[in-house]
């Protein structure tokens, strides 16, 4: 599982700290294996998170996308 996180530029965040924070609260099964920090998550025209656009950054070269 991968987490894509929007971070505040003024607050330093380490991916390993986020993973351990989730493991403490939700358990190892729900904790992400990797964390990517981004400036913004793409939005659709109606303001919802554009999941296909977000996935295309990771699965763009593959024939089959993540469902």
HTML snippet that shows the backbone in 3Dmol.js (N, CA, C, O; Angstrom):
<script src="https://3Dmol.org/build/3Dmol-min.js"></script>
<div id="view" style="width:600px;height:400px;position:relative"></div>
<script>
const pdb = `
ATOM      1  N   UNK A   1       0.850  -1.166   0.000  1.00  0.00           N
ATOM      2  CA  UNK A   1       0.000   0.000   0.000  1.00  0.00           C
ATOM      3  C   UNK A   1       0.898   1.232   0.000  1.00  0.00           C
ATOM      4  O   UNK A   1       1.915   1.264   0.692  1.00  0.00           O
ATOM      5  N   UNK A   2       0.528   2.223  -0.760  1.00  0.00           N
ATOM      6  CA  UNK A   2       1.261   3.476  -0.864  1.00  0.00           C
ATOM      7  C   UNK A   2       0.374   4.606  -0.370  1.00  0.00           C
ATOM      8  O   UNK A   2      -0.832   4.621  -0.616  1.00  0.00           O
ATOM      9  N   UNK A   3       0.985   5.548   0.326  1.00  0.00           N
ATOM     10  CA  UNK A   3       0.282   6.749   0.757  1.00  0.00           C
ATOM     11  C   UNK A   3       0.850   7.940  -0.001  1.00  0.00           C
ATOM     12  O   UNK A   3       2.066   8.080  -0.138  1.00  0.00           O
ATOM     13  N   UNK A   4      -0.036   8.789  -0.488  1.00  0.00           N
ATOM     14  CA  UNK A   4       0.361  10.042  -1.114  1.00  0.00           C
ATOM     15  C   UNK A   4      -0.145  11.143  -0.197  1.00  0.00           C
ATOM     16  O   UNK A   4      -1.348  11.267   0.036  1.00  0.00           O
ATOM     17  N   UNK A   5       0.781  11.941   0.320  1.00  0.00           N
ATOM     18  CA  UNK A   5       0.467  12.890   1.380  1.00  0.00           C
ATOM     19  C   UNK A   5       0.821  14.302   0.933  1.00  0.00           C
ATOM     20  O   UNK A   5       1.894  14.534   0.377  1.00  0.00           O
ATOM     21  N   UNK A   6      -0.086  15.244   1.180  1.00  0.00           N
ATOM     22  CA  UNK A   6       0.190  16.659   0.958  1.00  0.00           C
ATOM     23  C   UNK A   6       0.750  17.206   2.256  1.00  0.00           C
ATOM     24  O   UNK A   6       0.095  17.146   3.297  1.00  0.00           O
ATOM     25  N   UNK A   7       1.959  17.738   2.196  1.00  0.00           N
ATOM     26  CA  UNK A   7       2.613  18.229   3.403  1.00  0.00           C
ATOM     27  C   UNK A   7       2.690  19.749   3.403  1.00  0.00           C
ATOM     28  O   UNK A   7       2.651  20.397   2.357  1.00  0.00           O
ATOM     29  N   UNK A   8       2.799  20.289   4.597  1.00  0.00           N
ATOM     30  CA  UNK A   8       2.993  21.721   4.788  1.00  0.00           C
ATOM     31  C   UNK A   8       4.482  22.005   4.612  1.00  0.00           C
ATOM     32  O   UNK A   8       5.301  21.340   5.246  1.00  0.00           O
ATOM     33  N   UNK A   9       4.862  22.970   3.773  1.00  0.00           N
ATOM     34  CA  UNK A   9       6.284  23.230   3.554  1.00  0.00           C
ATOM     35  C   UNK A   9       7.014  23.688   4.820  1.00  0.00           C
ATOM     36  O   UNK A   9       8.232  23.540   4.919  1.00  0.00           O
ATOM     37  N   UNK A  10       6.282  24.239   5.781  1.00  0.00           N
ATOM     38  CA  UNK A  10       6.911  24.725   7.005  1.00  0.00           C
ATOM     39  C   UNK A  10       7.124  23.630   8.045  1.00  0.00           C
ATOM     40  O   UNK A  10       7.847  23.835   9.019  1.00  0.00           O
ATOM     41  N   UNK A  11       6.498  22.461   7.845  1.00  0.00           N
ATOM     42  CA  UNK A  11       6.596  21.372   8.810  1.00  0.00           C
ATOM     43  C   UNK A  11       7.350  20.209   8.167  1.00  0.00           C
ATOM     44  O   UNK A  11       6.858  19.594   7.221  1.00  0.00           O
ATOM     45  N   UNK A  12       8.544  19.908   8.681  1.00  0.00           N
ATOM     46  CA  UNK A  12       9.282  18.778   8.107  1.00  0.00           C
ATOM     47  C   UNK A  12       8.626  17.450   8.487  1.00  0.00           C
ATOM     48  O   UNK A  12       8.309  17.213   9.653  1.00  0.00           O
ATOM     49  N   UNK A  13       8.429  16.592   7.488  1.00  0.00           N
ATOM     50  CA  UNK A  13       7.796  15.296   7.708  1.00  0.00           C
ATOM     51  C   UNK A  13       8.690  14.231   7.090  1.00  0.00           C
ATOM     52  O   UNK A  13       9.122  14.356   5.944  1.00  0.00           O
ATOM     53  N   UNK A  14       8.964  13.182   7.859  1.00  0.00           N
ATOM     54  CA  UNK A  14       9.728  12.059   7.343  1.00  0.00           C
ATOM     55  C   UNK A  14       8.774  10.902   7.091  1.00  0.00           C
ATOM     56  O   UNK A  14       7.940  10.591   7.941  1.00  0.00           O
ATOM     57  N   UNK A  15       8.888  10.258   5.927  1.00  0.00           N
ATOM     58  CA  UNK A  15       7.985   9.147   5.605  1.00  0.00           C
ATOM     59  C   UNK A  15       8.008   8.021   6.630  1.00  0.00           C
ATOM     60  O   UNK A  15       6.963   7.443   6.931  1.00  0.00           O
ATOM     61  N   UNK A  16       9.179   7.698   7.172  1.00  0.00           N
ATOM     62  CA  UNK A  16       9.247   6.612   8.155  1.00  0.00           C
ATOM     63  C   UNK A  16       8.496   6.963   9.438  1.00  0.00           C
ATOM     64  O   UNK A  16       7.956   6.075  10.099  1.00  0.00           O
ATOM     65  N   UNK A  17       8.457   8.243   9.797  1.00  0.00           N
ATOM     66  CA  UNK A  17       7.680   8.666  10.967  1.00  0.00           C
ATOM     67  C   UNK A  17       6.183   8.497  10.722  1.00  0.00           C
ATOM     68  O   UNK A  17       5.448   8.077  11.616  1.00  0.00           O
ATOM     69  N   UNK A  18       5.733   8.823   9.512  1.00  0.00           N
ATOM     70  CA  UNK A  18       4.315   8.656   9.182  1.00  0.00           C
ATOM     71  C   UNK A  18       3.916   7.183   9.200  1.00  0.00           C
ATOM     72  O   UNK A  18       2.847   6.833   9.701  1.00  0.00           O
ATOM     73  N   UNK A  19       4.763   6.332   8.662  1.00  0.00           N
ATOM     74  CA  UNK A  19       4.464   4.902   8.638  1.00  0.00           C
ATOM     75  C   UNK A  19       4.363   4.360  10.062  1.00  0.00           C
ATOM     76  O   UNK A  19       3.435   3.614  10.374  1.00  0.00           O
ATOM     77  N   UNK A  20       5.300   4.722  10.919  1.00  0.00           N
ATOM     78  CA  UNK A  20       5.253   4.227  12.299  1.00  0.00           C
ATOM     79  C   UNK A  20       4.066   4.806  13.049  1.00  0.00           C
ATOM     80  O   UNK A  20       3.494   4.125  13.901  1.00  0.00           O
ATOM     81  N   UNK A  21       3.676   6.052  12.756  1.00  0.00           N
ATOM     82  CA  UNK A  21       2.517   6.671  13.400  1.00  0.00           C
ATOM     83  C   UNK A  21       1.244   5.887  13.067  1.00  0.00           C
ATOM     84  O   UNK A  21       0.418   5.634  13.944  1.00  0.00           O
ATOM     85  N   UNK A  22       1.092   5.507  11.795  1.00  0.00           N
ATOM     86  CA  UNK A  22      -0.084   4.736  11.388  1.00  0.00           C
ATOM     87  C   UNK A  22      -0.043   3.343  11.999  1.00  0.00           C
ATOM     88  O   UNK A  22      -1.076   2.837  12.436  1.00  0.00           O
ATOM     89  N   UNK A  23       1.123   2.713  12.039  1.00  0.00           N
ATOM     90  CA  UNK A  23       1.241   1.376  12.629  1.00  0.00           C
ATOM     91  C   UNK A  23       0.817   1.365  14.089  1.00  0.00           C
ATOM     92  O   UNK A  23       0.168   0.421  14.539  1.00  0.00           O
ATOM     93  N   UNK A  24       1.179   2.408  14.836  1.00  0.00           N
ATOM     94  CA  UNK A  24       0.810   2.502  16.248  1.00  0.00           C
ATOM     95  C   UNK A  24      -0.702   2.614  16.431  1.00  0.00           C
ATOM     96  O   UNK A  24      -1.255   2.062  17.382  1.00  0.00           O
ATOM     97  N   UNK A  25      -1.364   3.323  15.532  1.00  0.00           N
ATOM     98  CA  UNK A  25      -2.780   3.607  15.702  1.00  0.00           C
ATOM     99  C   UNK A  25      -3.710   2.646  14.968  1.00  0.00           C
ATOM    100  O   UNK A  25      -4.807   2.355  15.446  1.00  0.00           O
ATOM    101  N   UNK A  26      -3.279   2.154  13.812  1.00  0.00           N
ATOM    102  CA  UNK A  26      -4.144   1.312  12.981  1.00  0.00           C
ATOM    103  C   UNK A  26      -3.629  -0.110  12.810  1.00  0.00           C
ATOM    104  O   UNK A  26      -4.381  -0.990  12.390  1.00  0.00           O
ATOM    105  N   UNK A  27      -2.379  -0.345  13.124  1.00  0.00           N
ATOM    106  CA  UNK A  27      -1.810  -1.674  12.957  1.00  0.00           C
ATOM    107  C   UNK A  27      -0.999  -1.782  11.678  1.00  0.00           C
ATOM    108  O   UNK A  27      -1.122  -0.956  10.774  1.00  0.00           O
ATOM    109  N   UNK A  28      -0.177  -2.802  11.618  1.00  0.00           N
ATOM    110  CA  UNK A  28       0.710  -2.992  10.481  1.00  0.00           C
ATOM    111  C   UNK A  28       0.013  -3.325   9.182  1.00  0.00           C
ATOM    112  O   UNK A  28       0.551  -3.060   8.107  1.00  0.00           O
ATOM    113  N   UNK A  29      -1.190  -3.909   9.259  1.00  0.00           N
ATOM    114  CA  UNK A  29      -1.911  -4.286   8.045  1.00  0.00           C
ATOM    115  C   UNK A  29      -2.371  -3.048   7.281  1.00  0.00           C
ATOM    116  O   UNK A  29      -2.331  -3.036   6.051  1.00  0.00           O
ATOM    117  N   UNK A  30      -2.804  -2.017   7.983  1.00  0.00           N
ATOM    118  CA  UNK A  30      -3.318  -0.818   7.337  1.00  0.00           C
ATOM    119  C   UNK A  30      -2.253   0.245   7.095  1.00  0.00           C
ATOM    120  O   UNK A  30      -2.521   1.248   6.434  1.00  0.00           O
ATOM    121  N   UNK A  31      -1.060   0.040   7.619  1.00  0.00           N
ATOM    122  CA  UNK A  31       0.009   1.021   7.445  1.00  0.00           C
ATOM    123  C   UNK A  31       0.567   0.950   6.030  1.00  0.00           C
ATOM    124  O   UNK A  31       0.719  -0.142   5.482  1.00  0.00           O
ATOM    125  N   UNK A  32       0.876   2.099   5.430  1.00  0.00           N
ATOM    126  CA  UNK A  32       1.456   2.079   4.090  1.00  0.00           C
ATOM    127  C   UNK A  32       2.883   1.549   4.128  1.00  0.00           C
ATOM    128  O   UNK A  32       3.584   1.669   5.133  1.00  0.00           O
ATOM    129  N   UNK A  33       3.289   0.968   3.025  1.00  0.00           N
ATOM    130  CA  UNK A  33       4.670   0.486   2.899  1.00  0.00           C
ATOM    131  C   UNK A  33       5.590   1.620   2.464  1.00  0.00           C
ATOM    132  O   UNK A  33       6.756   1.668   2.856  1.00  0.00           O
ATOM    133  N   UNK A  34       5.057   2.542   1.643  1.00  0.00           N
ATOM    134  CA  UNK A  34       5.812   3.697   1.178  1.00  0.00           C
ATOM    135  C   UNK A  34       4.946   4.935   1.268  1.00  0.00           C
ATOM    136  O   UNK A  34       3.718   4.853   1.246  1.00  0.00           O
ATOM    137  N   UNK A  35       5.599   6.087   1.370  1.00  0.00           N
ATOM    138  CA  UNK A  35       4.901   7.371   1.454  1.00  0.00           C
ATOM    139  C   UNK A  35       5.547   8.323   0.456  1.00  0.00           C
ATOM    140  O   UNK A  35       6.769   8.476   0.439  1.00  0.00           O
ATOM    141  N   UNK A  36       4.734   8.956  -0.368  1.00  0.00           N
ATOM    142  CA  UNK A  36       5.198  10.003  -1.277  1.00  0.00           C
ATOM    143  C   UNK A  36       4.604  11.333  -0.824  1.00  0.00           C
ATOM    144  O   UNK A  36       3.396  11.440  -0.613  1.00  0.00           O
ATOM    145  N   UNK A  37       5.458  12.343  -0.677  1.00  0.00           N
ATOM    146  CA  UNK A  37       5.000  13.683  -0.300  1.00  0.00           C
ATOM    147  C   UNK A  37       4.878  14.524  -1.569  1.00  0.00           C
ATOM    148  O   UNK A  37       5.816  14.609  -2.362  1.00  0.00           O
ATOM    149  N   UNK A  38       3.716  15.142  -1.751  1.00  0.00           N
ATOM    150  CA  UNK A  38       3.451  15.955  -2.942  1.00  0.00           C
ATOM    151  C   UNK A  38       2.988  17.341  -2.515  1.00  0.00           C
ATOM    152  O   UNK A  38       2.620  17.560  -1.361  1.00  0.00           O
ATOM    153  N   UNK A  39       3.014  18.277  -3.470  1.00  0.00           N
ATOM    154  CA  UNK A  39       2.557  19.639  -3.194  1.00  0.00           C
ATOM    155  C   UNK A  39       1.036  19.732  -3.187  1.00  0.00           C
ATOM    156  O   UNK A  39       0.459  20.468  -2.387  1.00  0.00           O
ATOM    157  N   UNK A  40       0.386  18.981  -4.083  1.00  0.00           N
ATOM    158  CA  UNK A  40      -1.078  19.015  -4.175  1.00  0.00           C
ATOM    159  C   UNK A  40      -1.562  17.732  -4.841  1.00  0.00           C
ATOM    160  O   UNK A  40      -0.843  17.107  -5.620  1.00  0.00           O
ATOM    161  N   UNK A  41      -2.791  17.356  -4.518  1.00  0.00           N
ATOM    162  CA  UNK A  41      -3.436  16.203  -5.146  1.00  0.00           C
ATOM    163  C   UNK A  41      -4.352  16.744  -6.241  1.00  0.00           C
ATOM    164  O   UNK A  41      -5.103  17.687  -5.991  1.00  0.00           O
ATOM    165  N   UNK A  42      -4.312  16.172  -7.449  1.00  0.00           N
ATOM    166  CA  UNK A  42      -5.145  16.690  -8.532  1.00  0.00           C
ATOM    167  C   UNK A  42      -6.635  16.572  -8.202  1.00  0.00           C
ATOM    168  O   UNK A  42      -7.072  15.629  -7.542  1.00  0.00           O
ATOM    169  N   UNK A  43      -7.396  17.549  -8.677  1.00  0.00           N
ATOM    170  CA  UNK A  43      -8.838  17.588  -8.439  1.00  0.00           C
ATOM    171  C   UNK A  43      -9.592  17.528  -9.754  1.00  0.00           C
ATOM    172  O   UNK A  43      -9.091  17.954 -10.794  1.00  0.00           O
ATOM    173  N   UNK A  44     -10.811  16.988  -9.691  1.00  0.00           N
ATOM    174  CA  UNK A  44     -11.690  16.981 -10.859  1.00  0.00           C
ATOM    175  C   UNK A  44     -12.343  18.343 -11.000  1.00  0.00           C
ATOM    176  O   UNK A  44     -12.105  19.240 -10.191  1.00  0.00           O
ATOM    177  N   UNK A  45     -13.163  18.498 -12.021  1.00  0.00           N
ATOM    178  CA  UNK A  45     -13.845  19.772 -12.259  1.00  0.00           C
ATOM    179  C   UNK A  45     -14.816  20.127 -11.135  1.00  0.00           C
ATOM    180  O   UNK A  45     -15.102  21.303 -10.913  1.00  0.00           O
ATOM    181  N   UNK A  46     -15.325  19.114 -10.423  1.00  0.00           N
ATOM    182  CA  UNK A  46     -16.260  19.380  -9.336  1.00  0.00           C
ATOM    183  C   UNK A  46     -15.578  19.445  -7.974  1.00  0.00           C
ATOM    184  O   UNK A  46     -16.249  19.597  -6.954  1.00  0.00           O
ATOM    185  N   UNK A  47     -14.239  19.332  -7.946  1.00  0.00           N
ATOM    186  CA  UNK A  47     -13.497  19.510  -6.714  1.00  0.00           C
ATOM    187  C   UNK A  47     -13.196  18.245  -5.928  1.00  0.00           C
ATOM    188  O   UNK A  47     -12.709  18.322  -4.800  1.00  0.00           O
ATOM    189  N   UNK A  48     -13.477  17.081  -6.505  1.00  0.00           N
ATOM    190  CA  UNK A  48     -13.148  15.826  -5.828  1.00  0.00           C
ATOM    191  C   UNK A  48     -11.734  15.396  -6.205  1.00  0.00           C
ATOM    192  O   UNK A  48     -11.191  15.849  -7.213  1.00  0.00           O
ATOM    193  N   UNK A  49     -11.142  14.526  -5.397  1.00  0.00           N
ATOM    194  CA  UNK A  49      -9.815  14.004  -5.714  1.00  0.00           C
ATOM    195  C   UNK A  49      -9.877  13.203  -7.013  1.00  0.00           C
ATOM    196  O   UNK A  49     -10.723  12.323  -7.167  1.00  0.00           O
ATOM    197  N   UNK A  50      -8.978  13.514  -7.945  1.00  0.00           N
ATOM    198  CA  UNK A  50      -8.938  12.842  -9.244  1.00  0.00           C
ATOM    199  C   UNK A  50      -8.032  11.611  -9.126  1.00  0.00           C
ATOM    200  O   UNK A  50      -6.836  11.672  -9.411  1.00  0.00           O
ATOM    201  N   UNK A  51      -8.632  10.496  -8.698  1.00  0.00           N
ATOM    202  CA  UNK A  51      -7.869   9.272  -8.456  1.00  0.00           C
ATOM    203  C   UNK A  51      -7.230   8.716  -9.721  1.00  0.00           C
ATOM    204  O   UNK A  51      -6.079   8.282  -9.663  1.00  0.00           O
ATOM    205  N   UNK A  52      -7.924   8.707 -10.871  1.00  0.00           N
ATOM    206  CA  UNK A  52      -7.249   8.205 -12.082  1.00  0.00           C
ATOM    207  C   UNK A  52      -6.013   9.030 -12.455  1.00  0.00           C
ATOM    208  O   UNK A  52      -5.012   8.465 -12.898  1.00  0.00           O
ATOM    209  N   UNK A  53      -6.065  10.340 -12.286  1.00  0.00           N
ATOM    210  CA  UNK A  53      -4.904  11.178 -12.591  1.00  0.00           C
ATOM    211  C   UNK A  53      -3.777  10.906 -11.601  1.00  0.00           C
ATOM    212  O   UNK A  53      -2.606  10.901 -11.980  1.00  0.00           O
ATOM    213  N   UNK A  54      -4.120  10.682 -10.354  1.00  0.00           N
ATOM    214  CA  UNK A  54      -3.116  10.378  -9.343  1.00  0.00           C
ATOM    215  C   UNK A  54      -2.469   9.022  -9.611  1.00  0.00           C
ATOM    216  O   UNK A  54      -1.255   8.874  -9.474  1.00  0.00           O
ATOM    217  N   UNK A  55      -3.269   8.044  -9.990  1.00  0.00           N
ATOM    218  CA  UNK A  55      -2.746   6.704 -10.292  1.00  0.00           C
ATOM    219  C   UNK A  55      -1.896   6.694 -11.553  1.00  0.00           C
ATOM    220  O   UNK A  55      -0.953   5.910 -11.651  1.00  0.00           O
ATOM    221  N   UNK A  56      -2.212   7.549 -12.517  1.00  0.00           N
ATOM    222  CA  UNK A  56      -1.474   7.534 -13.781  1.00  0.00           C
ATOM    223  C   UNK A  56       0.002   7.887 -13.578  1.00  0.00           C
ATOM    224  O   UNK A  56       0.846   7.490 -14.381  1.00  0.00           O
ATOM    225  N   UNK A  57       0.315   8.620 -12.526  1.00  0.00           N
ATOM    226  CA  UNK A  57       1.715   8.930 -12.245  1.00  0.00           C
ATOM    227  C   UNK A  57       2.502   7.672 -11.903  1.00  0.00           C
ATOM    228  O   UNK A  57       3.712   7.616 -12.124  1.00  0.00           O
ATOM    229  N   UNK A  58       1.828   6.672 -11.370  1.00  0.00           N
ATOM    230  CA  UNK A  58       2.496   5.442 -10.963  1.00  0.00           C
ATOM    231  C   UNK A  58       2.244   4.290 -11.936  1.00  0.00           C
ATOM    232  O   UNK A  58       3.076   3.389 -12.048  1.00  0.00           O
ATOM    233  N   UNK A  59       1.118   4.305 -12.638  1.00  0.00           N
ATOM    234  CA  UNK A  59       0.743   3.194 -13.505  1.00  0.00           C
ATOM    235  C   UNK A  59       0.583   3.618 -14.967  1.00  0.00           C
ATOM    236  O   UNK A  59      -0.032   2.893 -15.748  1.00  0.00           O
ATOM    237  N   UNK A  60       1.117   4.758 -15.344  1.00  0.00           N
ATOM    238  CA  UNK A  60       0.924   5.277 -16.693  1.00  0.00           C
ATOM    239  C   UNK A  60       1.457   4.377 -17.800  1.00  0.00           C
ATOM    240  O   UNK A  60       0.861   4.311 -18.875  1.00  0.00           O
ATOM    241  N   UNK A  61       2.565   3.686 -17.561  1.00  0.00           N
ATOM    242  CA  UNK A  61       3.164   2.847 -18.603  1.00  0.00           C
ATOM    243  C   UNK A  61       2.580   1.443 -18.675  1.00  0.00           C
ATOM    244  O   UNK A  61       2.949   0.671 -19.560  1.00  0.00           O
ATOM    245  N   UNK A  62       1.679   1.097 -17.766  1.00  0.00           N
ATOM    246  CA  UNK A  62       1.108  -0.242 -17.725  1.00  0.00           C
ATOM    247  C   UNK A  62      -0.219  -0.303 -18.480  1.00  0.00           C
ATOM    248  O   UNK A  62      -0.937   0.692 -18.575  1.00  0.00           O
ATOM    249  N   UNK A  63      -0.529  -1.470 -19.007  1.00  0.00           N
ATOM    250  CA  UNK A  63      -1.792  -1.642 -19.710  1.00  0.00           C
ATOM    251  C   UNK A  63      -2.970  -1.674 -18.757  1.00  0.00           C
ATOM    252  O   UNK A  63      -4.057  -1.200 -19.089  1.00  0.00           O
ATOM    253  N   UNK A  64      -2.762  -2.228 -17.580  1.00  0.00           N
ATOM    254  CA  UNK A  64      -3.843  -2.376 -16.623  1.00  0.00           C
ATOM    255  C   UNK A  64      -3.639  -1.420 -15.460  1.00  0.00           C
ATOM    256  O   UNK A  64      -2.539  -1.331 -14.914  1.00  0.00           O
ATOM    257  N   UNK A  65      -4.681  -0.712 -15.081  1.00  0.00           N
ATOM    258  CA  UNK A  65      -4.606   0.250 -13.981  1.00  0.00           C
ATOM    259  C   UNK A  65      -5.091  -0.393 -12.687  1.00  0.00           C
ATOM    260  O   UNK A  65      -5.719  -1.451 -12.703  1.00  0.00           O
ATOM    261  N   UNK A  66      -4.798   0.249 -11.590  1.00  0.00           N
ATOM    262  CA  UNK A  66      -5.249  -0.208 -10.283  1.00  0.00           C
ATOM    263  C   UNK A  66      -6.723   0.142 -10.148  1.00  0.00           C
ATOM    264  O   UNK A  66      -7.137   1.236 -10.529  1.00  0.00           O
ATOM    265  N   UNK A  67      -7.515  -0.774  -9.610  1.00  0.00           N
ATOM    266  CA  UNK A  67      -8.932  -0.507  -9.405  1.00  0.00           C
ATOM    267  C   UNK A  67      -9.199  -0.078  -7.997  1.00  0.00           C
ATOM    268  O   UNK A  67     -10.346   0.192  -7.640  1.00  0.00           O
TER     269      UNK A  67
END
`;
const viewer = $3Dmol.createViewer("view");
viewer.addModel(pdb, "pdb");
viewer.setStyle({}, {cartoon: {color: "spectrum"}});
viewer.zoomTo();
viewer.render();
</script>
